[in-house]
């Protein structure tokens, strides 16, 4: 079981790096799908079957299809892309490095919130309990996620809309 975890972790890290470092946006999207599948494998390993299936359906299915359509509709060509000056590249790398240091310091300094773990006896893997928790305690974040998906869909439609020039 531990070797499977290490294999999935290596696949996740490798595909995440390939997503970032790939020059072709279509290849980046494919690597991201592979990364999502390996993360779903982690969920299955931890007996979170419902979460793994939802992760595959939502992320690997719906969101990646939207991203691929957006990439294809934007018609990204290397000839049209302007080369960024070296100063902006250095600034972006510096900002990413600073963000990484802040995240690393946060993880090092963080303390666990729960000192002890007590089993409540509830099965949080059941869809009925998960639905009650999701639609009672976490209703607002659930609605924010649905509004975010709606806005991204509207944005994709607006990006694909071509302007007609009357001559």
Secondary structure, 3 states (H helix, E strand, C coil): CHHHHHHHHHHHHHHHHHHHHCCCHHHHHHHHHHHHHHHHHHHHHCCCHHHHHHHHHHHHHHHHHHHHHHHHHHCCCCCCCCCCCHHHHHHHHHHHHHHHHHHHHHHHHCCCCCCCCCCCCCCCCCHHHHHHHHHHCCHHHHHHHHHHHHHHHHHHHHHHCCCCCCC
